Amino acid sequence: MPKAKLCELSARHLGVISDTQLEFGDGFNVLTGETGAGKTLLLGALELCLGDDAAPRHALSTETRVSSVFTTPDGVERSLVREVTSAGRLRGSIDGVGVSAEALRSTGRDLIVIHGQHDSLRLRQKNEVLRLIDESGSVDTDELARARRRLNDIASRLTELGGDAGQRERERDLISFQVSELRDAGIVGPSELSDSLEELSRLTELRDGQAALHQAVLLRHRHALLAARHRELRARRQVTAAVEEQRVRVVTAPATHAARLATAVAQRQADGVLGEAGLHPDRALHRAI
């Protein structure tokens, strides 16, 4: 029976949990809260730390990270971490070293046992079920365990030596493809990338300067058009005023000339009447007065 103590549990971006960290004390600890507060999510965070597979109930995102810290009876701290990569896959580590989900499950079996309302987490694991069956049937599995360890050692050694023929062929094809891509890229030197970035930056600045110059030219051209339009309107108003003034002169001059002619005719008629009466115009005027 595991006797390690769960000291700390943290979860970030797990469902409704944004970022939380719990520290557990000695003895019996109880978590309470309203429905939907995240109690089940905290249990899910612990399950993930122990190597459980991702499930919809965990409500994972690309920023999810859970961790747990245990203290063994001999005082050694063990840290189990599980996080989601940018590709959406789960990545685990024990004490800062990357491990597989199976390694997390194997380590977790020696640290804690989780009992749910309807099931036990350990009873959902195939290895634990097989172990219970072997124990109930008094089956000695030591020879099988040694054979499995030997097989794992051989597989590891084979991987170190390059794997099987098919794997080596695949790696050779991949390397050949990468070499071909590098050759076709025509790389001229180690500073090509920095030189290209510098040239791109210079061209970008040149493009921005050209855009600013174009805007300035457009603005100046617009101002010139407005000034020309203003001068044209002013000239039109001047021409219109001059034409109107000339028109008034033309209309007024004949009327003034006719009035003068009428006055002269009336004066002559008056002089004729006075003459017939034997009166001088000036004398007639004085007599009238």
Disulfide bonds with the S-S distance in Angstrom:
none
